[in-house]
Structure formats: structure tokens, C-alpha cells
């Protein structure tokens, strides 16, 4: 889902779970909302260099509560 779609769904209170995952391959972070990653306009996964930048993005979008998952391989 693109940033625009994310904001529309967020305003409609359509999300149950928002997580920030550590992306091992890119050594960065990805935002996952109800199992779907945030994407660029080219439909590639949007990656953030630091956890702080991902948190700032969510804060500016109006997200007050999210989880951080550092080890995505563990259940």
C-alpha cells in the first residue's frame, strides 16, 4: 500500500495492528500495517534507515501506538 492509501485507511481507522519490522537484507526498517508493507509509488517496499525515522513518519501520520519487531524470523 502506498503512503496515500496508508493515510486514507488510517483516517478511516481501518488498521488493527501497525508494526515496524527490522529488514535484515537492507539493514533498515519497514512499516507493516495489518500484514501489508508500506510501499513507494513504484510499489517497492518503503524502507527507513533508522527506527527513529520510521517512528517520526508514523507520528506525523497520526499513529500513537505501534509495535517494533526486531527479529522477524522468530514467532
N, C-alpha and C positions, 0 to 999 in steps of 0.2 A: 504494500500500500504506500502511496506517495505521501509526502508531507501534507498536502492539501486534503487528501482523503482522511489521513490521521486526525487532522484538526476538526474536520466535519463530524467524524464519528465520535471524537472526544466531546465535542459540544452537544452531541445527542446522547451522551452518557451510554454509549454502546459497548464500552470495554469493561471487562471484568478483571483482567489481570494485565498489568504492564510491567515488563521486566527489562533490565539492562543485562545483556549477556556479554561475557568476555569472548571475543573471537580470536581463537588461538592462531589461526593461519595469518591473519592480518595484524595481530598484536594490538587490537583496538577493541572497541565496544560497539554493540548493536542494540537497537531498541526493538523489542518484541512485544506486540500488543495482541493478546488472545491467540498466540501462536503464529502470528504473521509479522514478518520483519518490516521495519520502516525502509522504504526504498527511495532512490533518486528518481528524477523524472525519466531516466533511461531504464528504469526497472532493475537497477543493480542495488544490492544491499547498501544502505547508507551506513557508513562507519564513522565512528568518533575516535579520535586519538586517545583521549583520556576519559575516565569515568566522570570527571568534573564537567567536561563539555557536554556529555550526554545528559547529565543531571541538569545543567543550565538550559539545554534545549527543552527538556520536559517541564521545568519550572516556568519557562516563558510561555509554553503552550497551555499551562494551567493545571498540570498534573501535580497533585500534592502527595501522592502515595505510590511508590513503586518498589519493586524488589530488585536486588542485584544478585546475579547468578554468575559466580566466577568460574566454576568447573561445570561446564555444560555436559560433560560425559557421565557424571555421577547422577544417580537417581535418588 
